[in-house]
Structures are given as C-alpha cells and as structure tokens.
Amino acid sequence: MIKTFDNKEWELDDIVPKMYGDDFYYNYLGKNALSSSSFKAILNDLPKFLESLTGQAEENKSQALRDGKLIHLKVLEPERMQDLTIIDSTKGSKLYKDAVLRLSSDEVYTQRELNRCMPLADNVRKDFDAYCLMDEATMETPTIKMVQGLPVRGKADILRKDENHIIDLKTTADSSRFEMSIENYGYDLQGALYLHLFDCTRFSFIVLDKITGSVTTRELTNKELKNGQAKLQEAIEIFKRNTKAK
C-alpha cells in the first residue's frame, strides 16, 4: 500500500499505471511524494524544497533542462516527438509565446532547438555501447515505494530487469568532468535510491557531451553506491526532522 502526502492510499497496481502520465507523475506526485531530485534538494536547500511542495517556489526551466528533455524524448520515446509543437521562430516571438500560453513550455520547442538536439540524440543511438544497453530494454519505467514511511517515486530511463540493471541517460556540457558530477550533483544518491526502488543491483550512465557529441558509458562502483546510500539516509532524516513525516 502506498500512502501519498495527501493521505490517499493506493494499491501499487492502481498507482503505477497512472505514473506513465506526465501530469500525474510530475505534478500530482511532485507535490505528494518524494524522488531522487527531492532528496538532492533537501540536502542542498531544505526551505526552498519545502516551498516547492506548496507551489511557492519559482520553477526553473533552463535551456539545459529543455535540451535534456528534448534529447531524452528522441532517444527513449521517439514516438512522443510527434506530440510536440515546433515553432519556426525564436522564443521571444509572439508565435512562440502564444503557443506556450495555449499549451505549455514543455510541449513547445523552436526549430532551432530541434536542429541543435536531434543530431546529438542520434549520436546516442549510433553508439555501440549505448545501443547494447538500450537494445530490448524497457524505457521510461516508473515505480513507487514506501521508503522508511515516505512515498518515493522514480522513473528508470532504461531498465534491463532480466539483468537487474538500470541505465540513466545524462547530458553534460563537459563529459571530462562527469566523474565530479557524480558526487556534486548527487548521481550516486540517485543510483542508490533507484536500485532500492526497482530491486536491481547495477546502475550505469550513458553520458552525452552536448558540445562534442561524444557518448560514453559508466557504471557506478560499490563505493559510490555506498556513498549515495549515506546521502539518501541523511536526506530522509533531515526531511523527517523538519516535517510531520515521522
């Protein structure tokens, strides 16, 4: 049984199918469950994170995040590309702004953004090691668990359940600094959490350098996963100390 922060109780078989919908996963569960991003935010800035649960924090949609989402869609869910609205103009144009008001910024991209991101996404598909990790795997698989009394959600970019292996696609402006990113951006925490959520034993990355277009793969070590587990436990304890979730 899953109990979300609004005190609703869900059977796992009922809630997981709903999690394939972006509105339910990101909007409803964004307020009523935790995630790896939540735990990273708790460690970095607890007050700002708590504000985000009540809708008071300002949403940040940087160009890097937009590019990352577009690349993820093309690589992992290419069939969803047809649902996007592509505007052959700038983001400052009336045409673009009107489309965003009518739809949302998540559904509207410029032709320039598309031209920049599609060749990069193709590089991932063409890379042999990345292809081997994605071949016959399931994409964008969600799940949710009660973790120490807290509802925690996750969505595996690439899941090879028969191999107990999760693979996450990351985009970066400098792949030579990715080793530092594992520690600095809490990718080790994400790996430790996802292994628990999905009952897996291995967590790897496909790393796309958006500047050079290079693609590399990298598996988290046991030491990194242990470090991530320690961060996760610290975040859980901080959250419980500062909320009614005891």
C-alpha positions as CSV (number, residue, x, y, z in Angstrom):
1,M,0.0,0.0,0.0
2,I,1.3,3.4,-1.0
3,K,0.2,6.4,1.1
4,T,0.9,9.8,-0.5
5,F,1.3,13.1,1.4
6,D,-2.4,14.0,0.8
7,N,-3.3,10.9,2.9
8,K,-4.6,9.0,-0.1
9,E,-3.9,5.2,0.0
10,W,-3.1,3.5,-3.3
11,E,-2.7,-0.1,-4.3
12,L,0.5,-0.5,-6.3
13,D,-1.3,-1.9,-9.3
14,D,-3.6,1.2,-9.3
15,I,-1.0,3.9,-9.0
16,V,1.8,2.7,-11.2
17,P,-0.3,2.8,-14.5
18,K,-1.2,6.5,-13.7
19,M,2.6,7.3,-13.4
20,Y,3.0,6.8,-17.1
21,G,1.2,10.1,-17.5
22,D,3.4,13.2,-17.1
23,D,0.7,15.3,-15.3
24,F,0.2,12.6,-12.6
25,Y,3.9,11.8,-12.3
26,Y,5.4,15.3,-12.3
27,N,2.5,17.5,-11.0
28,Y,0.5,15.3,-8.6
29,L,3.3,13.1,-7.3
30,G,5.7,16.1,-7.4
31,K,3.6,17.5,-4.5
32,N,2.6,14.3,-2.8
33,A,5.7,12.0,-3.0
34,L,9.5,12.3,-2.9
35,S,12.1,11.5,-5.6
36,S,15.8,11.5,-6.1
37,S,15.6,15.1,-7.1
38,S,13.7,15.8,-3.9
39,F,16.4,14.3,-1.7
40,K,19.1,16.2,-3.5
41,A,17.1,19.4,-3.0
42,I,16.6,18.6,0.7
43,L,20.4,18.3,1.2
44,N,21.1,21.5,-0.8
45,D,18.3,23.8,0.4
46,L,15.6,22.4,2.6
47,P,13.5,25.6,3.0
48,K,13.3,26.1,-0.8
49,F,12.3,22.5,-1.3
50,L,9.6,22.7,1.3
51,E,8.3,25.8,-0.5
52,S,8.2,23.8,-3.8
53,L,5.8,21.3,-2.2
54,T,3.2,24.1,-1.7
55,G,3.8,25.6,-5.1
56,Q,5.5,28.7,-3.8
57,A,9.0,28.1,-5.2
58,E,9.8,29.5,-8.7
59,E,10.1,26.9,-11.4
60,N,13.4,26.8,-13.2
61,K,13.3,25.7,-16.8
62,S,16.8,26.5,-18.1
63,Q,17.9,25.9,-21.6
64,A,20.0,23.0,-20.4
65,L,16.9,21.3,-19.0
66,R,14.9,21.9,-22.2
67,D,17.7,20.5,-24.3
68,G,18.0,17.5,-22.0
69,K,14.3,16.7,-22.2
70,L,14.2,17.0,-25.9
71,I,17.2,14.6,-26.3
72,H,15.6,12.2,-23.8
73,L,12.4,12.1,-25.8
74,K,14.2,11.5,-29.1
75,V,16.4,8.7,-27.6
76,L,14.0,7.0,-25.3
77,E,10.5,7.8,-26.5
78,P,10.8,8.9,-30.2
79,E,7.1,8.2,-30.7
80,R,6.2,11.1,-28.5
81,M,8.1,13.6,-30.7
82,Q,5.0,13.9,-32.8
83,D,3.1,15.4,-29.9
84,L,5.4,18.4,-29.7
85,T,4.6,21.7,-31.3
86,I,7.6,23.0,-33.2
87,I,7.7,26.8,-33.9
88,D,9.9,28.1,-36.7
89,S,10.7,31.3,-34.8
90,T,12.5,32.5,-31.7
91,K,11.3,32.1,-28.1
92,G,10.8,35.8,-28.0
93,S,8.4,35.8,-30.8
94,K,4.6,36.2,-30.5
95,L,4.1,32.9,-32.3
96,Y,6.1,31.0,-29.7
97,K,4.6,32.8,-26.7
98,D,1.1,32.3,-27.9
99,A,1.8,28.5,-28.4
100,V,3.2,28.3,-24.8
101,L,0.1,30.0,-23.4
102,R,-2.2,27.7,-25.4
103,L,-0.2,24.5,-24.5
104,S,2.8,24.7,-22.1
105,S,6.6,25.3,-22.4
106,D,7.1,21.5,-22.1
107,E,5.2,20.9,-25.3
108,V,6.5,23.8,-27.4
109,Y,10.0,24.0,-28.9
110,T,11.7,26.1,-31.6
111,Q,13.0,24.7,-34.8
112,R,16.5,25.9,-33.7
113,E,16.3,23.8,-30.5
114,L,15.2,20.8,-32.6
115,N,18.1,21.3,-35.1
116,R,20.6,21.5,-32.2
117,C,19.4,18.5,-30.2
118,M,18.4,15.9,-32.8
119,P,21.9,15.2,-34.1
120,L,23.1,14.7,-30.5
121,A,20.3,12.3,-29.8
122,D,21.2,10.4,-33.0
123,N,24.8,10.1,-31.6
124,V,23.4,8.1,-28.7
125,R,21.5,5.7,-30.9
126,K,24.5,5.2,-33.1
127,D,27.0,4.5,-30.3
128,F,27.7,0.8,-30.0
129,D,27.9,0.6,-26.2
130,A,24.9,2.7,-25.7
131,Y,23.0,0.7,-28.2
132,C,23.8,-2.6,-26.4
133,L,22.5,-1.1,-23.1
134,M,19.2,0.0,-24.8
135,D,18.6,-2.9,-27.0
136,E,15.5,-4.8,-26.0
137,A,15.3,-2.9,-22.7
138,T,12.2,-1.1,-21.4
139,M,12.2,2.7,-21.5
140,E,10.8,5.3,-19.0
141,T,9.6,2.7,-16.5
142,P,8.0,4.3,-13.3
143,T,7.6,2.8,-9.9
144,I,6.9,4.0,-6.3
145,K,7.6,2.5,-2.9
146,M,7.3,3.4,0.8
147,V,10.8,4.1,2.0
148,Q,11.1,4.4,5.7
149,G,7.5,5.5,5.8
150,L,7.8,8.0,3.0
151,P,6.3,7.7,-0.5
152,V,9.2,7.8,-3.0
153,R,8.8,7.7,-6.8
154,G,11.3,7.0,-9.6
155,K,11.4,6.6,-13.3
156,A,14.1,4.4,-14.9
157,D,15.3,5.8,-18.2
158,I,16.3,2.3,-19.3
159,L,15.5,-0.9,-17.4
160,R,17.0,-4.3,-18.1
161,K,15.1,-6.2,-15.5
162,D,16.4,-9.5,-16.6
163,E,19.9,-8.3,-15.7
164,N,18.9,-6.2,-12.6
165,H,20.4,-3.2,-14.4
166,I,19.2,0.4,-14.6
167,I,20.7,2.8,-17.1
168,D,20.3,6.6,-16.9
169,L,20.9,9.0,-19.8
170,K,22.7,12.1,-18.8
171,T,23.6,15.2,-20.9
172,T,26.5,17.4,-20.0
173,A,28.4,20.3,-21.3
174,D,31.7,18.7,-20.4
175,S,32.0,14.9,-20.2
176,S,35.5,15.1,-18.9
177,R,34.0,16.5,-15.6
178,F,31.4,13.8,-15.3
179,E,33.3,12.0,-12.5
180,M,33.0,15.1,-10.3
181,S,29.3,15.4,-11.3
182,I,28.6,12.0,-9.7
183,E,29.5,13.4,-6.3
184,N,28.5,17.1,-6.8
185,Y,25.1,16.5,-8.4
186,G,24.1,13.5,-6.3
187,Y,24.1,11.0,-9.1
188,D,25.4,8.5,-6.6
189,L,22.3,9.1,-4.4
190,Q,20.0,8.6,-7.4
191,G,21.7,5.3,-8.2
192,A,21.4,4.0,-4.6
193,L,17.7,5.0,-4.5
194,Y,16.8,3.5,-7.9
195,L,18.4,0.2,-7.1
196,H,16.2,0.0,-4.0
197,L,13.0,1.2,-5.8
198,F,13.5,-1.3,-8.7
199,D,15.1,-4.1,-6.8
200,C,18.2,-4.0,-9.0
201,T,21.9,-4.4,-8.4
202,R,23.6,-2.4,-11.2
203,F,23.3,1.3,-12.1
204,S,25.0,2.8,-15.2
205,F,25.0,6.0,-17.1
206,I,25.0,6.8,-20.8
207,V,26.8,10.2,-20.9
208,L,26.2,12.5,-23.9
209,D,28.5,15.5,-24.3
210,K,26.4,18.3,-25.8
211,I,29.4,20.2,-27.0
212,T,31.5,17.5,-28.7
213,G,28.7,15.0,-29.3
214,S,30.7,12.2,-27.8
215,V,29.0,9.3,-26.0
216,T,30.4,7.3,-23.1
217,T,29.1,4.7,-20.7
218,R,29.9,4.4,-17.0
219,E,28.7,2.1,-14.2
220,L,28.6,3.2,-10.5
221,T,31.0,1.5,-8.3
222,N,30.1,-0.2,-5.0
223,K,31.9,2.6,-3.2
224,E,29.9,5.3,-5.0
225,L,26.7,3.5,-4.3
226,K,27.6,3.2,-0.6
227,N,28.3,7.0,-0.6
228,G,24.9,7.6,-2.3
229,Q,23.1,5.5,0.3
230,A,24.6,7.6,3.1
231,K,23.4,10.8,1.4
232,L,19.9,9.3,0.9
233,Q,19.7,8.3,4.6
234,E,20.8,11.8,5.6
235,A,18.2,13.4,3.4
236,I,15.5,11.2,4.8
237,E,16.4,12.1,8.4
238,I,16.5,15.8,7.6
239,F,13.1,15.7,6.0
240,K,11.6,13.8,8.9
241,R,13.1,16.1,11.5
242,N,11.6,19.2,9.7
243,T,8.2,17.9,8.8
244,K,5.3,15.9,10.2
245,A,6.5,12.8,8.4
246,K,7.9,10.9,11.4
